[in-house]
Amino acid sequence: MADSALGTPAQLRDPNYTPPLVDAVPLGIQHVLAMFASNVTPAIIVAGAAGFGFGSDQGALGFPDMTYMIQMAMLFAGVATLFQTIGFGPVGARLPIVQGTSFAFLPVMIPAVAGQGTAGMAGLMTGIVIGGIFHFCLGTVIGRIRFALPPLVTGLIVLMIGLALLKVGIQYAAGGVPLIGTPEFGTFSKWLPALVVIVVSLVLSFYAKGLLSVSAVLIGLVAGYLVALVMGQVSFGNVGRAAFFDLPMPFKWGFEFNGAIIVGMCFMAVISAIETVGDVSGITKGGADREATDKEISGATFADGLGTAIAGLFGGLPNTSFSQNVGLISMTGVMSRHVVTIGGVFLILCGLVPKFGALVSTVPINVLGGGVIVMFGMVAAAGINMLSEVTWNRRNMVILAVSLSVGFGLQLEPSALQHLPRTLQILLTSGLLPAAGLSIILNLALPENLD
């Protein structure tokens, strides 16, 4: 590779190298654009599930809380990113890892707050804090438990996460849960902006290059938003009520111990930790053509957990490493962690401006639905891609068949467990816990030579 304006080949593979600022700043902002839509979407989904309202003055009563959650998604994604890129002590991989709000936790978070408004947030935030602490502790053992989580198990879990969320995308694109059962649900006026998002995202993903390609979903959301605006589906009334600057509030919703949420968060922390191991390995392999060290993997896991726990204290959602930015590093060929630090600072600045969060909250739910259909579908596709690495003998087919049947079946028919305690119902009907638990147990118990 010849020298470029950004630096020599050796410099570009060095995480400690800083390109000239004229190049480093746009590269850092590009990382933010690649993950922005995915980062704020979980906050909007959880706020919607709780009943805060979407994109209109009808949600004015819940508007400050929804905007606050969007702020926290940006702010603590930036903070957690700095934990990774700058680091301190054992915390942080000191690699160009972009952190963001995790989709993986949604199947646990949605039922935890469904229809409860702000009353459900105390239990959720307590679970996030405890789950984050548990996630942090995984950094000390992550290397020793990887044997129990081969692609068969992790691929199935990621696939189940995607399958669990697909229904949410369709409901949103058709007008949102509040409209179910009304004539307005599923009308063409609701579907049109969502379809625009999907079409624009797909066209840019396959036919554009560079920044346009990596920001395809974000640009698709903007296109769908403009269509919804023309159709009169967007209101800016809440933007005028938002402050220009605000600081995060510790213990905003208080604390409340809920066993089901805590167990669910701790379980999903394991999944998130394994995902981070894959992302760290992908970054070092794609950006520096080497394997990740144990120190980098444990440091990244520490940063994941700490970022999640601190976010929960201030009313934010769980953080994890963002896989789409791993591909961006391979595409740009720039391994500099300082480039991603610039992106993290930009996220923090956005998170301190409620006006910005209020503007994001004007996105109609059907527009968001178009984006999440694409994003959740990609989660499921990522799981299938991981499963493609598996040797499909009778043993592995049995493990997948039993785990998928039980997990997905309970998700489709939650009333089958109506006689169990409420805590167990929440944990088991998400489908993730039974599918993951069965796959891990069967993988460890069944003999390898079962053809």
Order of alpha helices (4+ residues) and beta strands (2+ residues): alpha-alpha-alpha-beta-alpha-alpha-alpha-alpha-alpha-alpha-alpha-alpha-alpha-alpha-beta-alpha-alpha-alpha-alpha-alpha-alpha-alpha
